[in-house]
Amino acid sequence: MTSIRSALPTLQTSLNHRTALPTGPTGHCPMTQIRLQIVIPGQHLQEPIISCLIAHHGLVVNILAAQLQPQDNEKGWFDLQLRGTVSQILKGLAFLEALNLSIQGKPNPDGDSWHY
């Protein structure tokens, strides 16, 4: 499992130097995006993890792929694209880390890949 805390300084620098997407809803903070895969252990499969990223952290979440088997209580995974301000993304990643999920960076198809 990758530690978000150890990767945050690198991630923050990377996010701050990326080509920004259009500004956020207030028009002030530039938006950016990352791709990642999260692995969700069986005990968290019934929790609204994706909903929390949206509702509590203000992120736009695009589910690119997923595999879940809640009836087997096995782990599942999501390939996600998260879009938001740097602050929103960092808070969302901290939320995921607090759940002790395995998190892997994935390259973005437009060439601005992010890995930690």
C-alpha distance (Angstrom), angle and dihedral (degrees) to the residues before:
residue distance angle dihedral
M1 . . .
T2 3.78 . .
S3 3.77 116.9 .
I4 3.77 113.2 -127.8
R5 3.81 91.1 -161.4
S6 3.80 92.1 60.6
A7 3.81 90.6 45.4
L8 3.83 97.8 45.4
P9 3.83 97.5 90.9
T10 3.81 91.3 50.5
L11 3.79 91.7 42.3
Q12 3.80 92.9 49.1
T13 3.81 91.5 50.6
S14 3.80 90.9 46.3
L15 3.80 93.5 48.3
N16 3.80 92.6 45.9
H17 3.81 92.1 53.3
R18 3.81 99.1 44.9
T19 3.74 124.4 105.6
A20 3.76 101.7 -91.3
L21 3.76 124.2 -125.9
P22 3.81 118.7 -135.1
T23 3.78 115.5 -55.8
G24 3.77 122.8 -83.0
P25 3.80 126.1 -98.8
T26 3.81 92.6 -76.8
G27 3.79 91.9 50.7
H28 3.81 92.2 -125.5
C29 3.79 110.2 86.3
P30 3.79 119.2 58.1
M31 3.77 115.2 -124.8
T32 3.79 123.3 -130.1
Q33 3.77 135.2 175.2
I34 3.78 141.1 -143.5
R35 3.77 134.9 -171.0
L36 3.76 122.3 -138.1
Q37 3.75 143.9 156.7
I38 3.78 120.6 -130.4
V39 3.79 123.4 -165.5
I40 3.79 113.0 -149.4
P41 3.81 118.3 -156.2
G42 3.79 118.5 -136.4
Q43 3.81 94.5 -101.4
H44 3.84 90.4 62.1
L45 3.83 99.1 43.5
Q46 3.80 93.8 98.9
E47 3.82 94.2 48.2
P48 3.84 120.4 100.7
I49 3.82 94.9 -120.0
I50 3.81 96.2 151.6
S51 3.81 91.7 45.0
C52 3.82 90.0 53.0
L53 3.80 91.3 52.6
I54 3.80 88.1 55.4
A55 3.82 102.3 37.3
H56 3.81 101.9 34.8
H57 3.80 101.3 31.3
G58 3.82 101.8 32.1
L59 3.80 94.3 -126.1
V60 3.77 127.2 151.2
V61 3.80 105.0 -131.5
N62 3.78 123.7 -161.1
I63 3.82 114.4 -171.4
L64 3.81 105.4 -145.5
A65 3.82 96.6 176.9
A66 3.79 137.5 -13.4
Q67 3.77 143.7 179.7
L68 3.80 120.2 -165.2
Q69 3.80 130.2 166.4
P70 3.83 104.4 -179.3
Q71 3.80 93.8 165.8
D72 3.82 90.5 60.7
N73 3.84 94.2 45.5
E74 3.81 87.0 -133.4
K75 3.76 124.0 140.3
G76 3.78 119.4 -84.9
W77 3.79 134.6 -166.7
F78 3.79 142.6 -145.3
D79 3.80 129.7 -158.0
L80 3.81 102.3 -149.3
Q81 3.76 139.6 -176.2
L82 3.81 110.6 -152.9
R83 3.80 119.1 -162.3
G84 3.79 124.6 -172.3
T85 3.76 143.2 92.1
V86 3.80 118.5 -47.3
S87 3.80 89.2 -104.8
Q88 3.82 92.9 51.1
I89 3.80 92.1 48.8
L90 3.80 92.9 48.2
K91 3.82 91.4 49.6
G92 3.80 91.1 47.5
L93 3.80 91.1 50.7
A94 3.80 90.8 48.8
F95 3.83 88.4 52.5
L96 3.81 90.6 52.6
E97 3.80 91.4 47.6
A98 3.82 90.9 50.8
L99 3.82 87.0 61.1
N100 3.84 89.3 54.2
L101 3.79 92.6 -122.1
S102 3.79 121.7 163.2
I103 3.83 106.4 -111.8
Q104 3.79 125.9 -169.1
G105 3.80 126.3 -176.1
K106 3.82 115.3 -127.2
P107 3.81 128.5 -160.0
N108 3.79 116.7 -103.4
P109 3.81 112.5 -124.3
D110 3.81 92.3 -129.0
G111 3.79 91.4 66.3
D112 3.81 100.6 -103.9
S113 3.79 92.3 110.8
W114 3.75 121.4 179.6
H115 3.78 123.1 -159.4
Y116 3.76 132.2 166.9
